[in-house]
């Protein structure tokens, strides 16, 4: 399965995802000690990294599972003071990813049905990122 880059807007939306991918694991963005397995934020980082890996390997059909898990994690474990910015970035990212896979791939409606409606219906996200972090 490929992104259909012949659809107007596909290249621009793909570029937004690439920018997200350069930020999601950057040390200035990731909450301190979140890579420790006993950290409450570890599952979220893992879900987002699974989404990135699946996207890069063009395994789009599984992405909705991890979008749903990331969203559920953020609902059940509200952001702490040091993870608020990361949660905001994660929230925008999963909405953007849902938009891209629903608009520019031929992913099945059944798979898309795994994504919470509020995420799937959010549409394209304004780019909050201007360039890759230093």
C-alpha positions, 0 to 999 in steps of 0.5 A: 500500500502506498500513499497516493501522491497524485491526490492534491495536497498529499505531498504537503501533508506527507511533509508535515508528517516528516516534520513531526517525525523529526520532533517526536523523539528530540531531547528538547521535546520528550519528557525527562526519563520517559524512556524508562519502562516504569515511567507512566509516559513510556507507553505513549512514547512507544505507541507513537514510535510504533506509528512512526515505524509503521508509517515509514514501512508503509504498513498503514493498516496497523496504524489505527490500533496505535492511534487508538492506544495513544489516544486512550493513554492520554485520556487515562493518564493526563499530562504532568507539568513536564509532559504537557508540551509532548502531549500537545504535540502527540495529540496533533500528530495522531490527528494528522496521521489519521487524516493522512491515512484516511485521505491518501491511502486505500486503508479499509473503513474497518481499520479506520473504524478503530480510530476514535471519531474525534481523532478521525474527524479532526481533519488536517492539522495546522503545522505547529512545527516550522523546522527540525529541532537543533 
